[in-house]
Amino acid sequence: MPNALAREKSPYLLQHADNPVHWLPWGEAAFAQARAQQKPIFLSIGYSTCHWCHVMAHESFEDPDVAAVLNEHFVAIKVDREERPDVDKVYMAYVQSLTGHGGWPLSAWLTPELKPFYGGTYFPPADRHGRAGFPAILQAIALGWRNERDKLVAEANRVIEVLKSHHEESAKSRAPDSQLADGTLREAAGAALTRGFQHLYESFDATNGGFGGAPKFPRASNLSFLFRLAALQGPQSDVGAEAVKLAAATLRAMARGGIHDHVGGGYHRYSVDEAWFVPHFEKMLYDQAQIAVNCLEAKQATGDERFGWMARDIFDYVRRDVTSPAGGFFTAEDADSENGGLPASGGTEDRGRRTQGALGHAEGAFYVWTAAELRAVLGGGFAFLAAHFGVEENGNVAAHLDPHGEFTGKNILVQRRSLAETAGQFALTPEEANDRLLAALARLRDVRARRPRPQLDDKVLTANNGLMISALARGSQVLGGRSLLAGDGTPGVDESPASRLLREAIRAAEFVQRELYDPSRGVLFRAWREGRGLNEGFAEDYAFFIQGLLDLYEASFELRWLQWAERLQGKMDELFWDRHGGYFNSAAGDPSIVLRLKDDYDGAEPAPSSVAAMNLLRLGAALNHSGFRQRGVDCIDAFRAQWTRAPHAMPQMLCALELALEPPRHVVLAGDARAEDFRALAAVLHERLGPRRTILAVTGDADRAWWAARAPWMAEMHARGGRATAYVCEEFACQAPATEPEALRTALT
């Protein structure tokens, strides 16, 4: 009989609805049961595409004997970390302080008052290698709760006080204590930028690309920092050229590696080895969005069209496999899938709940190939593809990279040589080799589509959609092509690639506005799946989505997006701003959150405060709003202790320093945003990597009236002689108007 999770919408919670464990969702009903029965809480946190979450579920939570112990001695609560990142952050902070590391599944034992007294991550089903198994730990904690409850409660109280004290001391040390005028922030920033670059330079893997050793993650904020540093120093300077070199080499290595899905596009979560070869196969939307932006900046920095191809590869994957019919973007695809079996129907309705097929699940089963499978699909084209992608008859994954034997006899496609080298081996021109490669990959994609697919986490998260909107909007600027959007945002008859990307960004923003926004209260909601979820948005939802709206305005020049960004920033400040500076992850007033925290690390996703600092500075410059600008500076300064001590911990925050320290730069475009001459001028602004500029537009009388109240200096900026005109301004002094792309290029140098 299903447990209480069967009534939930989260794909992760639904995966556990048939467990014999009497799971309850996070909420007052579960807390009240723990208080009434005076039982400790066992809290398990994960997400639907988490491989080790699946492993622990199969080994322990599906075991009736383990479930009996949990049900007798504990109140068991399941949390989807993607629905409740605030809950996850509290108990992850505890587990990291207790064990020195973290991860998912996160396992924590709490008092009925929600205070933790023991925790960890994955626990095996039996004692092994001197480490207690999950059943033994459950029995020991149950015994301790029965005989020494006071000690456990005291420990829980002590832990919370220590975490609170650490947070309060950290917040005091971050309190803004300087202004731009006194130069101390500028001096600290210069030192941090230098040390941040030095850290990446020294940790760069010259053989494989990326930073450090295995496991290797595509931490996008590192590359964002390198590109911004190059923009500040100049891409041709010694430091700028080296920064571009490190970032571009990393992206090229990722594109060659097994972390890149060569058949279907997009990137897997990380590689278990240092060479980007054997990936952890889950695909996260937030990775796709951020890596796409890295690729776009690489194209701007190098002029190399291959980086444009890499961005298009990601956009094609997102469009095909993780876009909802209504326009929002789904969250992730699983690493695991069934080994063989009948083809899946392909509908998203079949992918929302994990099932255990007769043939079992294995990580990467959807993505890997035997040589025999490839030969059967490609026939005479097999030798070409095998040479290019390192296919071996007995599989190409060494045993030490496959501890569970899931890839025995299988091949992970990884580019072992350049296309020119493969073309030479088969006496083909580069064009012929490229056509042959694309045809082979298309054939593999068709065949693979008939395999059982990995589970799709079809939640739509506001934060992740904000990141993807940014990527698409910026893609429409950088990847070229005419934009034929009509005034209402609908595409013209002859839609260009750039217009398509912009249209997809607009559809996603409109989805969030329609489904995840309450205009009467001005608040965002966190998640949508078969309807809006109950949880209101967290700091990351506001920060990432506001960033998306700002990028969308600069791509579309529709005032509605800038106006909404301004309103949402005010709401974010109201809900999450800490008087010591920076943003709490969660709003005040939730009694189930025993500790409000602020992120000070830019990891797989940047910290909300890092993105918000940039948003505030952009809004301040765009709207001539000194309050937003000062809050942006205060937000940066609030984390000064962290980014001066360990600048590599907050590379995204370092990116915001550019706008805080450099003079304001504006480009105002006047004219009809739908016209070809207007779009030609706009395209020049994104041809190359350079200093950040606030891009505004006066496209008609309504625009002009709105801007006149906020930036009176724009009032006289008109299209000259009926032609689209660009005004390049620095510190509110403008150069001569430009009506030709070449004149604008000159003005920008």
KAHU-V232759 format. One record per residue. RES is the residue in one letter. SS is DSSP state (h for helix, s for strand, l for the rest). Layout:
BEGIN
<<RES | SS> <RES | SS>>
END
This chain:
BEGIN
<<M | l> <P | l> <N | l> <A | h> <L | h> <A | h> <R | h> <E | l> <K | l> <S | l> <P | h> <Y | h> <L | h> <L | h> <Q | h> <H | l> <A | l> <D | l> <N | l> <P | l> <V | l> <H | l> <W | l> <L | s> <P | s> <W | l> <G | l> <E | h> <A | h> <A | h> <F | h> <A | h> <Q | h> <A | h> <R | h> <A | h> <Q | h> <Q | l> <K | l> <P | s> <I | s> <F | s> <L | s> <S | s> <I | s> <G | s> <Y | l> <S | l> <T | l> <C | l> <H | h> <W | h> <C | h> <H | h> <V | h> <M | h> <A | h> <H | h> <E | h> <S | h> <F | h> <E | l> <D | l> <P | h> <D | h> <V | h> <A | h> <A | h> <V | h> <L | h> <N | h> <E | h> <H | h> <F | s> <V | s> <A | s> <I | s> <K | s> <V | s> <D | s> <R | l> <E | l> <E | l> <R | l> <P | h> <D | h> <V | h> <D | h> <K | h> <V | h> <Y | h> <M | h> <A | h> <Y | h> <V | h> <Q | h> <S | h> <L | h> <T | h> <G | l> <H | l> <G | l> <G | l> <W | l> <P | l> <L | s> <S | s> <A | s> <W | s> <L | s> <T | l> <P | l> <E | l> <L | l> <K | l> <P | s> <F | s> <Y | s> <G | s> <G | s> <T | l> <Y | l> <F | l> <P | l> <P | l> <A | l> <D | l> <R | s> <H | l> <G | l> <R | s> <A | l> <G | l> <F | h> <P | h> <A | h> <I | h> <L | h> <Q | h> <A | h> <I | h> <A | h> <L | h> <G | h> <W | h> <R | h> <N | h> <E | l> <R | h> <D | h> <K | h> <L | h> <V | h> <A | h> <E | h> <A | h> <N | h> <R | h> <V | h> <I | h> <E | h> <V | h> <L | h> <K | h> <S | h> <H | h> <H | h> <E | h> <E | h> <S | h> <A | h> <K | h> <S | h> <R | h> <A | l> <P | l> <D | l> <S | l> <Q | l> <L | h> <A | h> <D | h> <G | l> <T | h> <L | h> <R | h> <E | h> <A | h> <A | h> <G | h> <A | h> <A | h> <L | h> <T | h> <R | h> <G | h> <F | h> <Q | h> <H | h> <L | h> <Y | h> <E | h> <S | h> <F | s> <D | l> <A | l> <T | l> <N | l> <G | l> <G | l> <F | s> <G | l> <G | l> <A | l> <P | l> <K | s> <F | s> <P | l> <R | l> <A | h> <S | h> <N | h> <L | h> <S | h> <F | h> <L | h> <F | h> <R | h> <L | h> <A | h> <A | h> <L | h> <Q | h> <G | l> <P | l> <Q | l> <S | l> <D | h> <V | h> <G | h> <A | h> <E | h> <A | h> <V | h> <K | h> <L | h> <A | h> <A | h> <A | h> <T | h> <L | h> <R | h> <A | h> <M | h> <A | h> <R | h> <G | l> <G | l> <I | l> <H | s> <D | l> <H | l> <V | l> <G | l> <G | l> <G | l> <Y | s> <H | l> <R | l> <Y | s> <S | s> <V | l> <D | l> <E | l> <A | l> <W | l> <F | l> <V | l> <P | s> <H | s> <F | l> <E | l> <K | s> <M | s> <L | h> <Y | h> <D | h> <Q | h> <A | h> <Q | h> <I | h> <A | h> <V | h> <N | h> <C | h> <L | h> <E | h> <A | h> <K | h> <Q | h> <A | h> <T | h> <G | l> <D | l> <E | h> <R | h> <F | h> <G | h> <W | h> <M | h> <A | h> <R | h> <D | h> <I | h> <F | h> <D | h> <Y | h> <V | h> <R | h> <R | h> <D | h> <V | l> <T | s> <S | l> <P | l> <A | l> <G | l> <G | l> <F | s> <F | l> <T | l> <A | s> <E | s> <D | l> <A | l> <D | s> <S | s> <E | s> <N | l> <G | l> <G | l> <L | l> <P | l> <A | l> <S | l> <G | l> <G | l> <T | h> <E | h> <D | h> <R | l> <G | l> <R | l> <R | l> <T | l> <Q | l> <G | l> <A | l> <L | l> <G | l> <H | s> <A | s> <E | s> <G | l> <A | l> <F | l> <Y | l> <V | l> <W | s> <T | l> <A | h> <A | h> <E | h> <L | h> <R | h> <A | h> <V | h> <L | h> <G | h> <G | h> <G | h> <F | h> <A | h> <F | h> <L | h> <A | h> <A | h> <H | h> <F | h> <G | l> <V | l> <E | l> <E | l> <N | l> <G | l> <N | l> <V | l> <A | l> <A | h> <H | h> <L | h> <D | l> <P | l> <H | l> <G | l> <E | l> <F | l> <T | l> <G | l> <K | l> <N | s> <I | l> <L | l> <V | l> <Q | l> <R | l> <R | l> <S | l> <L | h> <A | h> <E | h> <T | h> <A | h> <G | h> <Q | h> <F | l> <A | l> <L | l> <T | l> <P | h> <E | h> <E | h> <A | h> <N | h> <D | h> <R | h> <L | h> <L | h> <A | h> <A | h> <L | h> <A | h> <R | h> <L | h> <R | h> <D | h> <V | h> <R | h> <A | l> <R | l> <R | l> <P | l> <R | l> <P | l> <Q | l> <L | s> <D | s> <D | l> <K | l> <V | s> <L | s> <T | h> <A | h> <N | h> <N | h> <G | h> <L | h> <M | h> <I | h> <S | h> <A | h> <L | h> <A | h> <R | h> <G | h> <S | h> <Q | h> <V | h> <L | l> <G | l> <G | l> <R | l> <S | l> <L | l> <L | l> <A | l> <G | l> <D | l> <G | l> <T | l> <P | l> <G | l> <V | l> <D | l> <E | l> <S | l> <P | h> <A | h> <S | h> <R | h> <L | h> <L | h> <R | h> <E | h> <A | h> <I | h> <R | h> <A | h> <A | h> <E | h> <F | h> <V | h> <Q | h> <R | h> <E | h> <L | l> <Y | s> <D | s> <P | l> <S | l> <R | l> <G | l> <V | s> <L | s> <F | s> <R | l> <A | s> <W | s> <R | l> <E | l> <G | l> <R | s> <G | l> <L | l> <N | l> <E | s> <G | l> <F | l> <A | h> <E | h> <D | h> <Y | h> <A | h> <F | h> <F | h> <I | h> <Q | h> <G | h> <L | h> <L | h> <D | h> <L | h> <Y | h> <E | h> <A | h> <S | h> <F | l> <E | l> <L | h> <R | h> <W | h> <L | h> <Q | h> <W | h> <A | h> <E | h> <R | h> <L | h> <Q | h> <G | h> <K | h> <M | h> <D | h> <E | h> <L | h> <F | h> <W | s> <D | l> <R | l> <H | l> <G | l> <G | l> <Y | s> <F | l> <N | l> <S | l> <A | l> <A | l> <G | l> <D | l> <P | l> <S | l> <I | l> <V | l> <L | l> <R | l> <L | l> <K | l> <D | l> <D | l> <Y | l> <D | l> <G | l> <A | l> <E | l> <P | l> <A | l> <P | h> <S | h> <S | h> <V | h> <A | h> <A | h> <M | h> <N | h> <L | h> <L | h> <R | h> <L | h> <G | h> <A | h> <A | h> <L | h> <N | l> <H | l> <S | h> <G | h> <F | h> <R | h> <Q | h> <R | h> <G | h> <V | h> <D | h> <C | h> <I | h> <D | h> <A | h> <F | l> <R | h> <A | h> <Q | h> <W | h> <T | h> <R | h> <A | l> <P | h> <H | h> <A | h> <M | h> <P | h> <Q | h> <M | h> <L | h> <C | h> <A | h> <L | h> <E | h> <L | h> <A | h> <L | h> <E | l> <P | l> <P | l> <R | s> <H | s> <V | s> <V | s> <L | s> <A | s> <G | l> <D | l> <A | l> <R | l> <A | l> <E | h> <D | h> <F | h> <R | h> <A | h> <L | h> <A | h> <A | h> <V | h> <L | l> <H | l> <E | l> <R | l> <L | l> <G | l> <P | l> <R | l> <R | l> <T | s> <I | s> <L | s> <A | s> <V | s> <T | l> <G | l> <D | h> <A | h> <D | h> <R | h> <A | h> <W | h> <W | h> <A | h> <A | l> <R | l> <A | l> <P | h> <W | h> <M | h> <A | l> <E | l> <M | l> <H | l> <A | l> <R | s> <G | l> <G | l> <R | s> <A | l> <T | s> <A | s> <Y | s> <V | s> <C | s> <E | s> <E | l> <F | l> <A | s> <C | s> <Q | l> <A | l> <P | l> <A | s> <T | l> <E | l> <P | h> <E | h> <A | h> <L | h> <R | h> <T | h> <A | h> <L | h> <T | l>>
END
